[in-house]
Amino acid sequence: MEVLFDPARQAGPGAAADGLIKDGDQKTFMQDVVEASREVPVLVDFWATWCGPCKTLTPALEKVTKAAGGRVRLVKIDIDKNRQLVAQLTQMGLPLQSVPTVVAFWQGQILDLFQGALPESEVKRFVEGLLKAAGGQMPGADLMAEAEAAVAAGDHAAALELFGALSQQEPENAKALAGVARALLALGEEDQAIAVLDSAPAKIKDAAELTAARSAIELEVEGRRAKSMLAEFENRLAADPDDHAARIDLAIALNAADNREAAVDALIEAIRRDRAWNEEAARKQLLKFFEAWGFDDPASKAGRRKLAGLLFR
């Protein structure tokens, strides 16, 4: 079988750091920071060799800068080697008495700053805010938008490529990894889809997006079996309207046939007849539908209203 997505493959190198990350000083500050910020936002990392938190923050800044693909730049300033510059900036009101301090410049002006060693996720959020203020966004956001457009157009092969590229750039992006799994599922590669979900980093293994993708895979497998037995379930219910197992299987088959409204109605009827049957199996199946479809899906919203009306009347 052709491997459409290899979860073990490592992301390739990011954008070249040439010109994006540099050591600055008081002689080049105007050119490297103020003038350069008229083109793209520039982060200035004020650090010192004796600063412990700097040793964790600077690599995070470099990683996020590379991931931005040229949309931001990073200039690192050693405060001990540039005391005159630090004194001048302090007189202008910048709080450079402690490091690390990161100051963002845009259009020749100070746009934002933070102090202390933020985790990489917070650094990324900070840079995303800068790009938004400058009228742009991270390349990952572009990839996500393209991937979602491909899904909407039914081009699952293109969606797989786009989600895959994004998940390799951002391994802890649960939405991207879930997109890979769903694209594989749409292409009939269930085993690979499951392998992708199983390969998720520990930090996102329980993310809602991945749980929902796993539910969608399970429903696809269950639905394929149930769809072939649709007539049998209908006959069983005609003979015994209280055959709750048949009604739940009928709902799964209807969902597999992309008849979500009828699938919801079948489960609502099962709940109405005997909510407690088999440890509330019908209600749990309905919630699994909502999870797999997405809670903002029109069928999920309509189903939740019907369920609420039944449970709280």
Backbone as a ProteinNet text record, in pm:
[ID]
protein_1_A
[PRIMARY]
MEVLFDPARQAGPGAAADGLIKDGDQKTFMQDVVEASREVPVLVDFWATWCGPCKTLTPALEKVTKAAGGRVRLVKIDIDKNRQLVAQLTQMGLPLQSVPTVVAFWQGQILDLFQGALPESEVKRFVEGLLKAAGGQMPGADLMAEAEAAVAAGDHAAALELFGALSQQEPENAKALAGVARALLALGEEDQAIAVLDSAPAKIKDAAELTAARSAIELEVEGRRAKSMLAEFENRLAADPDDHAARIDLAIALNAADNREAAVDALIEAIRRDRAWNEEAARKQLLKFFEAWGFDDPASKAGRRKLAGLLFR
[TERTIARY]
83.8	0	87.2	50.6	126	110	220.3	216	191.5	70.1	35.3	87.6	103	155.4	232.6	356.5	441.7	450.5	381.9	382.8	519.1	610.1	743.2	839.1	800.5	891.2	906.6	1028.3	1054.6	1032.8	997	979.3	1112.5	1107.3	1228.3	1272	1388.4	1437.7	1344.7	1335.9	1250.6	1314.5	1252.1	1306.3	1446.9	1530.3	1669	1674.6	1763.5	1773.4	1858.6	1919.1	2006	1931.3	1981.2	1921.2	1803	1744.2	1627.3	1667.5	1780.1	1827.6	1972	1998.9	2135.9	2167.8	2296.8	2344.2	2360.5	2299.8	2307.4	2391.8	2420.4	2491.7	2448.4	2507.7	2464.5	2497.2	2595.2	2631.4	2529.1	2471.7	2381.4	2234.6	2206.9	2069.4	1970.9	2004.4	1912.2	1881.5	1984.8	1964.8	1893.9	1943.2	1891.8	1752.9	1719.9	1593.7	1497.5	1532.9	1438.9	1405.6	1507	1481	1421.4	1474.2	1421.8	1275.8	1233.6	1095	995	1044.2	952.6	908.3	975.5	939.3	863.2	916.9	853.1	873.3	788.5	812.7	948.2	1017.1	1147.6	1142.7	1181.7	1193.6	1336	1351.1	1483.9	1493	1583.7	1604.1	1721.6	1691.3	1795.7	1831.3	1956.3	1997.3	2135.6	2180.5	2314.4	2366.4	2496.9	2558.5	2530.8	2512.2	2490.4	2342.5	2256.8	2111.1	2064.3	2021.6	1973.2	1849.5	1742.8	1621.6	1646.6	1749.3	1780.6	1816.2	1876.1	1922	1804.9	1687.8	1570.2	1484.5	1481.8	1397.7	1455.7	1585.6	1644	1621.9	1641.8	1613.2	1467.1	1374.7	1232.9	1206.1	1268.1	1253.8	1307.1	1421.3	1480.9	1391.4	1336.2	1250.9	1125.1	1061.8	939.2	970.3	1082.7	1122.1	1142.2	1210.1	1230.1	1096.2	1006.9	876.1	794.2	821.2	746.7	787.6	892.8	929.5	960.4	1028.2	1066.4	967.7	859.4	759.2	792.7	889.1	945.5	1096.6	1168.2	1312.3	1345.6	1462.3	1507.9	1649.1	1665.3	1796.7	1828.7	1943.9	1983.6	2088.1	2061	2149.3	2202.6	2332.7	2399.1	2410.2	2337.6	2332.3	2468	2551.2	2681.4	2777.2	2758.8	2846.3	2791.7	2670.5	2605.5	2541.9	2621.1	2569.6	2517.7	2585.6	2543.1	2404.4	2383.8	2253.1	2145.4	2175.5	2079.2	2044.2	2145.6	2120.6	2029.3	2052.3	1969.8	1825	1809.1	1673.9	1601.8	1677	1618	1566.8	1641.8	1598.6	1471.1	1450.8	1329	1210.6	1235.7	1126.9	1121.2	1215.3	1214.2	1266.2	1197	1237.6	1347.7	1469.9	1579.4	1667.7	1614.6	1693.8	1708.6	1617.9	1626.2	1613.5	1673.5	1666.4	1620.9	1561.7	1542.4	1426	1442.6	1335.9	1331.2	1212.6	1194.6	1104.9	1156.6	1083.9	1055.4	929.1	889.7	878	942.7	937.1	860.4	779.7	706.9	692.1	727.7	721.5	803.2	917.3	1008.3	969.8	860.5	811	802.8	804.6	785.6	638.7	613.2	475.8	431.8	523	486.9	615.6	603.8	721.1	675.3	767.4	743.4	876.4	867	986.6	975.4	1088.7	1090	1089.4	1116.2	1126.2	989.9	922.6	795.1	817.7	722.9	734	714.8	756.8	750.5	608.9	508.5	370.5	330.2	377.3	345.3	423.7	546.3	625	554.1	506.4	435.3	310.5	237.8	117.4	152.4	264.4	310	340.1	412.2	447.4	322.9	229.3	104.4	32	35.9	-25.7	43.4	175.7	250.6	213.8	210.2	179.5	37.6	-54.1	-191.6	-195.7	-122.5	-117.8	-54.9	36.8	104.7	29.3	-88.7	-170	-135.2	-67.3	-29.6	-64.1	-7.7	-26.7	85.9	96.1	198.5	171	276.5	255	163.1	168.7	82.7	-64.9	-101	-240.5	-281.5	-187.4	-215.9	-238.4	-151.1	-165.2	-297.9	-334.6	-460.7	-578.4	-578.2	-688.1	-694.7	-580.2	-576.2	-626.1	-584.3	-626	-776.6	-831.6	-976.1	-1054	-997.6	-1062.6	-1060.6	-951.7	-942.6	-1045.8	-1063.5	-1165.9	-1303.9	-1332.3	-1463.3	-1487.3	-1378.9	-1390.3	-1390	-1371.6	-1368.8	-1237.5	-1133.1	-1001.5	-919.7	-944.2	-883	-734.6	-691.1	-548.3	-470.6	-525	-460.6	-466.4	-579.5	-592.8	-489.8	-469.1	-369.9	-230.4	-196.1	-63.8	-48.2	-151.8	-144.9	-145.2	-236.7	-238.9	-108.1	-55.5	69.5	185.1	191.7	298.8	289.4	167.6	149.7	182.2	141.6	168.8	317.3	390.5	535.3	602.5	549.7	602	568.6	447.1	398.2	348.3	439	402.2	295.3	280	180.8	54.2	33.1	-89.8	-194.6	-281.7	-380.1	-476.3	-513.8	-608.4	-547.5	-417.9	-351.6	-340.6	-302.8	-288	-423.1	-526.3	-660.7	-701.3	-659.9	-688.7	-622.1	-498.2	-428.9	-508.6	-550.2	-623.5	-755.8	-826.7	-955.9	-937.8	-831	-805.1	-773.1	-692.2	-661.8	-788.6	-875	-1000.9	-1083.9	-1091.3	-1168.7	-1110.4	-979.4	-913.4	-915.5	-984.6	-997.7	-880.4	-794.8	-676.1	-695.3	-786.2	-820.2	-701.7	-626.2	-513.8	-410.7	-381.1	-286.9	-343.3	-473.3	-536.5	-521.3	-543.7	-528.6	-383.1	-290.1	-147.5	-106.7	-162.9	-133.7	-180.8	-301.3	-353.4	-272.4	-232.4	-152	-14	33.3	167	167.6	51.9	42.6	132.3	199.2	281	197	259.3	186.3	107.5	160.2	97	-41	-65.9	-194.7	-273.9	-227.9	-295.6	-443.8	-479.1	-618.8	-689.9	-633.2	-696.2	-830.9	-925.2	-1060.8	-1061.4	-974.5	-971.1	-931.8	-837.8	-793.7	-896.7	-960.3	-1067.1	-1181.2	-1214.4	-1321.8	-1283.7	-1158.2	-1113.5	-1119	-1080	-1085.4	-1230.7	-1321.6	-1463.4	-1512.8	-1467.6	-1508.8	-1460.7	-1340.4	-1287.4	-1370	-1397.7	-1477.6	-1615.9	-1676.4	-1808.3	-1803.4	-1695.4	-1680.9	-1676.9	-1599.4	-1587	-1720.4	-1781.7	-1911.2	-2018.1	-2013.8	-2115.8	-2111.8	-1990.6	-1978.3	-2050.2	-2030.9	-2098.2	-2249.3	-2288.4	-2430.4	-2505.2	-2438.7	-2503.7	-2548.7	-2468.8	-2503	-2619.2	-2655.3	-2762	-2881.7	-2890.4	-2995.9	-3135.3	-3160.2	-3292.9	-3323.2	-3223.3	-3242.6	-3284.3	-3218.7	-3253.7	-3395.6	-3431	-3567.3	-3670.6	-3641.6	-3734.2	-3746.3	-3634.8	-3638.7	-3723.2	-3711	-3789.6	-3937.5	-3965.5	-4106	-4169.6	-4090.4	-4141.1	-4145.4	-4051.5	-4044.5	-3989.8	-4077.6	-4033.6	-3944.4	-3942.3	-3857.4	-3726.1	-3688.3	-3557.6	-3453.8	-3408.2	-3321.8	-3186.4	-3136.5	-3009	-3022.4	-3134.8	-3158.7	-3171.7	-3235.9	-3254.7	-3119.8	-3033.1	-2900.7	-2819.3	-2825.2	-2753.5	-2810.5	-2943.1	-3005.5	-2950.4	-2934.7	-2880.4	-2738.5	-2658.7	-2521.3	-2522.2	-2614.1	-2623.7	-2669.7	-2764.5	-2813.2	-2702.1	-2623	-2510.4	-2411	-2385.6	-2293.3	-2346.2	-2479.8	-2542.6	-2553.4	-2491.4	-2488.5	-2627	-2709.7	-2842.2	-2840.6	-2774.4	-2751	-2879.6	-2969.3	-3094.8	-3172	-3181.7	-3254.3	-3180.7	-3046.8	-2969	-2996.5	-3001.6	-3034.2	-3173.4	-3268.5	-3406.9	-3421.1	-3346.9	-3353.5	-3304.6	-3197.1	-3143.2	-3231	-3288.4	-3380.9	-3501	-3548.8	-3660.7	-3619.5	-3497.7	-3449.3	-3438.9	-3391.3	-3381.2	-3520.3	-3614.6	-3751.8	-3815.1	-3787	-3848.7	-3786.1	-3653	-3587.5	-3447.7	-3441.4	-3314.2	-3205.8	-3243.6	-3144.2	-3095.2	-3155.6	-3120.8	-2971.1	-2912.8	-2771.5	-2681.2	-2704.5	-2622.8	-2626	-2748.6	-2771.4	-2694.4	-2697.4	-2621	-2664.2	-2795.2	-2843	-2791.7	-2796.5	-2747.9	-2597.6	-2524.1	-2378.9	-2345.5	-2424.9	-2401.7	-2429.6	-2531.8	-2566	-2453.1	-2398.4	-2286.9	-2163.2	-2147	-2035.1	-2053.4	-2176	-2204.6	-2164.1	-2211	-2182.3	-2030.7	-1958.8	-1813.5	-1747.9	-1791.3	-1732	-1768.6	-1890.3	-1934.3	-1876	-1847.4	-1808.2	-1928.2	-1907.9	-2021.5	-2085.8	-2018	-2076	-2146.9	-2142.5	-2212.4	-2363.5	-2434.5	-2579.9	-2655.9	-2615.8	-2683	-2659.4	-2538.6	-2508.8	-2592	-2600.5	-2679	-2825.9	-2880.3	-3021.1	-3042.2	-2946.6	-2956.8	-2949.7	-2864.3	-2854.4	-2984	-3045.3	-3174.3	-3279.9	-3283.4	-3381.1	-3353.8	-3225.2	-3189.2	-3225.5	-3196.8	-3230.1	-3380.9	-3454.1	-3599.3	-3656.2	-3589.6	-3637	-3599.4	-3477.1	-3427.2	-3481.5	-3512.2	-3550.2	-3693.1	-3775.4	-3915.6	-3989.5
-119.9	0	124.9	220.5	345.4	422.8	471.8	551.4	695.9	745.4	881.9	983.8	942.4	1032.8	950.2	987.2	914.4	992	946.7	1021.3	1026.4	937.3	937.6	1032.9	1080.8	1167.9	1300.8	1346.5	1472.5	1588	1701.5	1821.2	1861.5	1910.6	1959.1	2089.1	2140	2263.9	2377.6	2472.5	2587.7	2684.5	2799.9	2902.7	2937.5	2967.5	3000.4	3118.4	3109.9	3215.3	3331	3316.8	3421.8	3553.8	3651.2	3783.4	3798.2	3687	3694	3704.7	3646.6	3645.3	3694.2	3795.8	3846.9	3907.7	3916.3	3986.1	4133	4219.2	4361.6	4434.3	4560.2	4645	4789.2	4879	5017.7	5084.4	5033.7	5091.8	5056.7	4936.8	4890.6	4896	4946	4941.3	5012.1	5130.6	5204.8	5126.9	5067.1	4994.4	4861	4784.6	4648.9	4647.2	4750	4749.5	4855.6	4981.7	5089.3	5090.5	5091.8	5094.9	4964.2	4852.8	4722.5	4704	4766.4	4750	4820.9	4898.3	4960.9	4859.8	4745.9	4639.4	4527.3	4478.3	4370.3	4400.9	4345.9	4363.4	4304.6	4373.4	4329	4308.8	4189.4	4159	4188.6	4259	4283.9	4211.8	4117.2	4035.2	4093.5	4163	4215.6	4107.5	4063.2	3947.8	3973.9	3877.3	3885.4	3744.4	3728.5	3596.8	3537.1	3620.7	3572.1	3545.1	3569	3557.8	3415.3	3343.7	3207	3196.4	3275.2	3266.5	3297.2	3379.3	3411.5	3286	3190.1	3068.1	2982.1	3000.7	2927.3	3012.2	3142.8	3228.8	3247.4	3273.6	3303.2	3190.3	3062	2955.7	2954.1	2985.4	2989.8	3103.5	3217.9	3330.7	3295.5	3228.4	3190.6	3092.3	2995.9	2895	2958.2	3046.6	3110.2	3204.2	3272.6	3361.7	3282.9	3168.9	3085	3034.9	2996.3	2945.2	3052.5	3178.8	3288.4	3310	3243.6	3243.8	3380.5	3466.6	3597.8	3708.4	3676.2	3778.6	3859.4	3811.8	3888.6	3865.4	3953.9	3937.2	3946.9	3894.1	3893.4	3951.2	4050.5	4109	4089.1	4028.4	3998.3	4100.2	4162.1	4265.9	4223.2	4206.6	4177.4	4309.3	4319.7	4448.9	4489.8	4392.6	4425.8	4481.9	4447.7	4497.6	4624.1	4662.8	4778.1	4868.1	4903.6	4981.1	5119.2	5180.5	5313.4	5307	5206.8	5189.3	5162.7	5073.1	5041.4	5165.5	5249.6	5373	5466.7	5478.5	5566.7	5517.8	5386.8	5331.7	5337.9	5321.9	5333.3	5474.7	5574.2	5713.1	5738.6	5660.4	5672.4	5601.1	5532.2	5467.6	5317.7	5255.8	5110.1	5049.1	4947.8	4886.3	4782.4	4827.1	4734.7	4707.7	4737.3	4712.2	4564	4483.1	4337.6	4268.2	4152.6	4074.7	3932.7	3861.4	3905.9	4003.8	4097.1	4187.2	4182.6	4163.2	4156.3	4271.6	4352.8	4469.9	4452.4	4474.9	4462	4599.7	4616.5	4741.5	4718.9	4817	4814.2	4957.4	4977	5109.4	5212.8	5166.3	5255.8	5288.8	5229.7	5259.7	5132.6	5151.5	5038	4998.2	4873.4	4823.6	4749.6	4670.3	4590.5	4539	4485.2	4424.9	4327.5	4241.5	4156.8	4131.8	4094.1	4063.4	3923.6	3858.2	3724	3617.9	3495.5	3383.9	3319.4	3353.4	3291.7	3155.7	3063.3	2937.3	2962.5	2867.4	2884.5	2915.7	2851.1	2875.3	3020.6	3080.7	3220.3	3313.2	3277	3355.4	3354.8	3239.1	3228.2	3315.5	3314	3396.4	3545.6	3582.8	3721.5	3762.6	3677.7	3708.1	3710.4	3621.2	3623.1	3755.2	3807.5	3936.8	4049.4	4043.2	4144.4	4141	4020.8	4006.6	4054.9	4025.5	4072.8	4224.7	4287.1	4433	4491.9	4416.2	4462.4	4422.1	4361.5	4323.8	4190.6	4104.6	3974.2	3861.7	3744.7	3630.8	3530.6	3432.5	3329.6	3243.6	3190.5	3102.3	2985.3	2936.8	2825.6	2858	2982.6	3023.7	3020.6	3056.7	3048.3	2903.2	2814.2	2672.5	2616.3	2653.7	2604.7	2650.6	2776.5	2828.2	2755.4	2730.7	2658.8	2515.5	2451.4	2313.3	2304.8	2397.8	2396.3	2424.3	2510.5	2536.5	2410.9	2335.2	2210.6	2109.4	2101.8	2012	2052.5	2182.3	2231.5	2201.3	2199.9	2171.2	2021.8	1939.6	1794.9	1742.2	1824.7	1782.1	1732.6	1608.5	1555.3	1525.5	1498.7	1477.2	1606.8	1718.5	1848.2	1883.3	1853.2	1881.4	1802.3	1676.2	1593.3	1656.2	1701.8	1762.4	1888.4	1970.6	2097.7	2075.7	1991.7	1961	1893.8	1806	1738.6	1835.7	1932.3	2032.7	2113	2149	2228.5	2148.2	2021.8	1940.2	1911.3	1909	1891.3	2019.6	2134.5	2261.8	2281.3	2239.9	2260.4	2126.4	2042.5	1906.8	1902	2009	2009	2084.4	2100.4	2162.5	2053	2040.5	1930.9	1941.4	2063.1	2080.6	2032.5	2058.7	2014.6	1862.8	1801.3	1655.9	1587.6	1644.9	1590.4	1604	1714.3	1732.5	1626.3	1589.8	1481.8	1352.1	1320.8	1195.6	1194.4	1305.6	1310.2	1303.4	1364.2	1356.8	1213.4	1145.6	1005.4	920.7	948.7	875.2	896.3	1020.8	1050.9	981.9	954.6	886	734.1	685.6	542.2	476.5	557	502.7	506.1	421.8	423.1	384.5	283.2	238.2	349.1	421.5	531.8	643.7	668	771.8	739.8	614.1	572.7	584.6	546.4	556.4	700.9	792.6	934.7	978.9	940.4	979	914.8	790.5	721.1	784.3	853.2	913	1052.2	1102.7	1240.1	1260.5	1374.2	1404.3	1397.4	1359	1341.1	1464.9	1581	1706.7	1725.1	1666.3	1687.3	1558.9	1448.2	1319.7	1323.6	1401.3	1406.4	1530.8	1599.4	1720.2	1686	1778.1	1754.6	1725.1	1791.7	1770.4	1626.7	1570.8	1433.9	1332	1359.5	1271.7	1266.9	1383.8	1389.5	1315.1	1327.8	1256.4	1105.8	1062.6	919	869.3	950.5	913.4	901.8	992	987.9	859.3	816.4	692.1	572.5	571	461.1	456	572.9	577.4	529.5	560.4	514.9	363.1	302.8	157	92.9	144.6	90.4	112.3	229.2	263.2	177.1	139.5	56.2	-77.5	-134.6	-260.9	-240.1	-133.8	-110.1	-75.2	-1.9	42.1	-76.6	-182.9	-301	-378.4	-343.1	-415.6	-324.7	-211.8	-113.8	-176.2	-254.4	-315.2	-408.9	-480.8	-572.3	-496.4	-383.6	-305.3	-250.3	-205.1	-154.1	-263.8	-385.8	-498.2	-534.6	-532.2	-564.1	-462.8	-335.8	-232.7	-241.3	-282	-299.3	-410.3	-513.8	-625.8	-591.4	-507.2	-471.8	-329.5	-230.5	-91	-66	-158.6	-142.9	-220.6	-256.6	-319.4	-206	-164.9	-46.5	-67.8	-189.4	-217.7	-194.7	-240	-221.2	-72.8	3.3	146	220.9	182.6	246	208.4	80.9	39	108.9	129.4	201.2	343.7	408	544.2	547	448.1	440.7	422.1	339.4	316.6	443.1	513.6	637.8	743.1	748.8	842.8	806.8	677.4	632.7	668.5	675.9	715.1	866.9	937.9	1084.7	1144.5	1072	1123	1154.4	1263.9	1295.7	1328.1	1397.6	1433.1	1308.2	1212	1088.6	1008.2	1012.6	942.5	1000.8	1133.7	1199.6	1159.6	1164.8	1134.2	990.9	898	759.4	747	815.7	808.2	883.7	994.7	1068.2	979.5	904.4	813.1	702	651.3	546.9	601	721.6	783.7	805.3	850.5	873.6	744.9	635.4	508.8	450.3	458.2	401.6	463.1	575.4	648	562.7	482.3	409.9	281	241.2	111.8	102.1	-10.6	-41	76.8	127	236.9	360	395.4	515.5	510.3	394.7	374.2	468.8	496.3	583.7	726.8	776.8	913.2	922.1	821.4	821	815.6	737.7	731.3	866.7	934.7	1065.7	1166.3	1162.5	1251.6	1219.6	1092.7	1053.6	1111.9	1114.2	1178.5	1325.4	1395.1	1538.3	1563.1	1478.1	1492.1	1472.7	1370.6	1340.2	1445.4	1495.7	1594.3	1732.2	1756.5	1891.1	1957.1	2016.6	2069.9	2191.4	2250.7	2363.3	2320.1	2191	2140.8	2162.2	2203.3	2226.2	2106.1	1984.3	1864.7	1847.4	1883.7	1875.5	1976.3	2097.7	2201.5	2162.2	2113	2071.3	1952.7	1859.1	1741.7	1777.9	1874.3	1915.1	1980.7	2056.4	2117.2	2009.9	1908.7	1800.6	1722.4	1698.2	1623	1701.9	1831	1915.2	1919.6	1930.7	1934.2	1806.7	1694.6	1564.9	1546.1	1584.1	1557.9	1656.1	1777.9	1881.9	1930	1849.4	1890.7	1865.8
0	0	0	-83.1	-90.1	40.4	93.6	215.5	176.6	205.8	167.9	267.3	391.7	494.1	594.4	619.6	712.9	843	950.9	1076.2	1140.7	1101.1	1163.3	1093.4	974.2	900.4	971.9	981.2	1049.9	954.5	1012.9	932.4	870.7	751.1	685.3	747	706.8	762.3	730.3	824.3	804.4	707.8	698.4	609.9	652.8	558	588.9	682.4	781.2	881.3	832.7	711.4	660.1	656.2	729	729.4	820.4	864.6	951.9	1098.3	1133.4	1272.1	1271.1	1348.6	1351	1486.9	1516.3	1634.9	1598.7	1679.8	1652.8	1755.4	1727.7	1823.6	1802.8	1882.1	1877.9	1744.5	1670.6	1542.4	1433.5	1442.4	1336.1	1376.2	1496.5	1548.7	1456.2	1408.7	1322.9	1195	1135.6	1010.6	1033.2	1132.6	1154.8	1217.7	1293.6	1367.3	1314.6	1332.8	1299.4	1150.6	1065.9	921.9	871.7	921.8	877.9	915.8	1026.6	1072.5	982.6	886.5	790.8	684.8	681	587.7	656.8	770.1	847.6	995.9	1083.8	1227.5	1267.1	1356.8	1403.5	1554.7	1598.1	1740.3	1783.9	1896.4	1951	2085.1	2091.7	2211.4	2290.3	2400.6	2488.1	2588.4	2586	2665.1	2725	2806.9	2866.9	2887.9	2883.4	2898.9	3035.5	3136.9	3273.6	3303.2	3205.8	3225.1	3196.3	3300.4	3283.3	3196.5	3223.7	3140.5	2993.3	2964.9	2824.8	2745.8	2814.7	2746.6	2697.7	2757	2710.2	2616.4	2639.4	2556.2	2416.4	2406.2	2275.5	2174.4	2209.9	2112	2068.2	2160.7	2124.6	2026.9	2050.6	1959	1820.4	1816.9	1689	1613.5	1686.6	1623.2	1563.7	1640.1	1592	1475.6	1482.9	1372.9	1243.9	1252.6	1133.8	1080.6	1172.6	1130.9	1060.8	1091.6	1028.9	884.2	840.5	699.2	640.5	715.6	663.2	693.6	763.6	793.6	918.6	995.8	1106.5	1106.3	1172.1	1188.9	1336.8	1371.1	1510.2	1517.1	1603.8	1629.4	1776.7	1804.8	1942.4	1988.3	2103.1	2156.3	2292.7	2302.7	2430.4	2507.3	2618.4	2688.2	2746.6	2780.5	2838.9	2735.3	2609.7	2503.5	2438.8	2479.4	2416.5	2521.8	2620	2733.5	2690.6	2595.6	2551.8	2487.2	2402.5	2338.1	2442.4	2537.9	2642.9	2722.6	2754	2830	2751.7	2621.8	2539.4	2533.9	2515.1	2507.1	2640.9	2749.4	2882.6	2904	2859.3	2871.1	2791.4	2687.1	2605.9	2670.6	2784.7	2857.1	2846.8	2774.7	2766.5	2896.7	2950.5	3078.4	3058.3	3037.4	3008.3	3129.6	3249.5	3369.8	3396.9	3343.1	3362.4	3227.6	3217.7	3095	3130.3	3033.1	2895.4	2880.5	2789	2746.9	2594.5	2540.9	2396.1	2353.9	2261.6	2214.3	2064.7	2026.3	1886.2	1822.9	1708.1	1632.5	1502.4	1466.9	1340.2	1289.6	1163.7	1102	1179.5	1229.5	1298.5	1440.7	1490.3	1624	1708	1840.5	1931.3	1928.5	1896.1	1885.5	2010.7	2070.6	2187.9	2251.4	2372.2	2437	2544	2586.4	2703	2772.8	2899.2	2978.2	3036.8	3055.4	3111.1	3003.8	3045.2	2950.8	2930.8	2823.1	2790.5	2725.1	2740.2	2665.5	2516.3	2435.9	2290.6	2242.7	2303	2260.1	2281.2	2391.1	2417.7	2326.2	2294.8	2199.2	2063.8	2022.8	1895.5	1896.3	2008.2	2018.5	2010.1	2073.3	2068.5	1924.2	1851.9	1713.7	1625.3	1649.6	1573.3	1591.7	1715.4	1741.7	1666.6	1658.9	1584.7	1436.7	1381.8	1239.7	1209.5	1299.5	1280.2	1280	1373.7	1380	1254.2	1193.9	1072.3	945.1	962.6	847.4	785.5	861	808	902.9	879.1	966.8	942.5	1033.2	1019.9	896.3	834	717.4	749.1	872.9	911	895.8	923.2	907.7	760.8	673.3	529.1	487.5	535.8	502.7	552.5	675.3	732	646.8	606.2	524.3	389.5	328.7	200.5	217.8	328.2	353	373.3	449.8	474.6	346.6	261.6	132.1	45.1	51.1	-25.8	23	154.5	210.9	160.7	166.4	122.4	-25.4	-104.7	-247.8	-277.8	-172.8	-192.5	-245.6	-244.2	-293.2	-174.5	-135	-12.9	-30.5	-152.6	-175.6	-151	-200	-175.9	-28	36	179.3	258.9	220.9	288.9	278.3	159.4	139.7	224.2	227.8	300.9	451.7	499.8	643.1	684.6	597.8	628.8	641.3	549.3	555.6	683.3	721.3	842.8	967.9	971.2	1089.3	1104.9	995.7	1004	1051.6	1011.6	1060.8	1208	1245	1381.4	1436.7	1485.9	1529	1638.6	1714.9	1822.6	1784.2	1654.6	1604.9	1587.5	1687.3	1687.1	1570.2	1533.9	1423.3	1292.4	1273.5	1150.4	1145.3	1257.5	1259.7	1241.4	1301	1280.6	1134.3	1070.7	928.3	843.4	879.2	809	820.7	942.6	965.6	889	890.4	820.6	668.9	618.5	474.8	433.7	515.3	487.6	491	587.1	596.4	470.3	423.1	302.3	179.2	182.5	71.4	87.1	191.4	211.9	281.9	344.5	411.6	562.9	611.1	753.6	842.2	801.4	883.5	901.3	792.3	803.2	889.3	878.1	959.7	1108.2	1143.4	1283.9	1327	1238.5	1270.9	1297.2	1220.5	1240.8	1378.7	1415.6	1546.7	1658.6	1637.7	1739.8	1755	1650.4	1654.3	1715.1	1754.1	1804.9	1926.9	1936.1	2054.5	2181.1	2290.3	2416.8	2455.3	2423.7	2464.8	2403.5	2286	2218.7	2199.2	2257.4	2233.3	2268.2	2372.4	2416.3	2366.2	2268.8	2215.3	2153	2166.3	2116.3	1966.7	1890.4	1745.7	1711.2	1786.8	1758.7	1805.4	1918.6	1966.5	1866.1	1811.1	1711.9	1584.7	1542.4	1422.8	1443.9	1563.9	1593.8	1592	1644.7	1641.6	1497.8	1411.7	1271.6	1203.9	1238.1	1180.9	1229.4	1358.7	1414.2	1349.8	1330.6	1268.3	1123.5	1054.1	915.6	908.9	999.7	1002	1040.9	1146.8	1192.3	1085.2	1023.8	925.8	801.9	760.3	641.3	663	781.8	814.3	824.6	895.3	918.7	790.3	702.1	578.1	494.3	496.5	417	477.5	602.1	671.9	700.4	627.3	652.9	647.7	545.8	531.7	648.8	694.4	806.9	932.7	959.4	1078.5	1067.5	949	928.8	950.5	903.6	921.7	1069.1	1140.4	1283.4	1359.5	1323.2	1391.8	1355.8	1233.8	1194.5	1276.5	1306.4	1386	1534.6	1580.8	1723.1	1737.5	1751.9	1765	1886	1981.8	2099.3	2088	1966.8	1943.7	1937.7	2054.8	2063.3	1994.5	2000.1	1932.9	1782.5	1726.2	1583.3	1549.7	1637.9	1610.2	1612.9	1704.6	1710.9	1587.8	1549.8	1428.4	1305.4	1303.6	1192.3	1184.1	1299.9	1302.5	1246.1	1281.5	1231	1079.9	1031.3	886.9	814.6	873.1	812.2	807.7	912.5	912.2	803	786.3	681.7	543.3	530.2	403.3	392.1	485.9	488.7	509.7	582.8	618.8	768.5	802.3	942.8	1017.8	953.2	1020.6	1060.8	970.3	1001.3	1108.2	1106.3	1208	1345.8	1354.5	1481.9	1526.7	1435.5	1472.4	1523.5	1464.3	1509.8	1653.6	1686.2	1821.9	1920.7	1878.5	1965.6	2000.3	1901.7	1926.7	2023	2007.7	2099	2242.1	2255.5	2389.4	2447.2	2362	2409	2459.9	2391.4	2430.6	2557.6	2569	2687.8	2700.1	2769	2779.8	2846.2	2945.4	3025.2	2959.4	2848.4	2789.1	2761.4	2804.1	2779.6	2818.3	2940.4	2995.5	2905.3	2864.3	2781.7	2649.7	2586.3	2463.2	2351.6	2342.3	2233.9	2252.1	2374.5	2400.1	2374.1	2417	2395.1	2246.2	2169.9	2025.5	1961.2	2008.6	1955.5	1982.7	2102.8	2136.7	2051.2	2019.7	1933.8	1793.7	1744.6	1616.6	1622	1726.4	1738.4	1737.5	1810.3	1820.7	1684.2	1612.1	1481.9	1377.5	1381.6	1283.5	1312.6	1440.6	1483.1	1548.7	1663.4	1739.3	1672.6	1574.3	1501.3	1373.8	1344.1	1226.6	1243.9	1138	1149.6	1205.2	1165.7	1216.6	1365.4	1412.2	1555.5	1633.1	1581.8	1650.7	1659	1547	1546.8	1640.5	1640.1	1726.4	1873.4	1908	2048.9	2095.7	2006.1	2043.3	2067.4	1981.5	1997.8	2125.7	2153.5	2273.9	2398.8	2398.6	2513	2534.5	2424.1	2435.6	2493.1	2465	2515.5	2661.8	2698.2	2833.7	2936.9	2892.5	2989.6	2975.7	2910.2	2896.9	3026.7
[MASK]
+++++++++++++++++++++++++++++++++++++++++++++++++++++++++++++++++++++++++++++++++++++++++++++++++++++++++++++++++++++++++++++++++++++++++++++++++++++++++++++++++++++++++++++++++++++++++++++++++++++++++++++++++++++++++++++++++++++++++++++++++++++++++++++++++++++++++++++++++++++++++++++++++++++++++++++++++++++++++

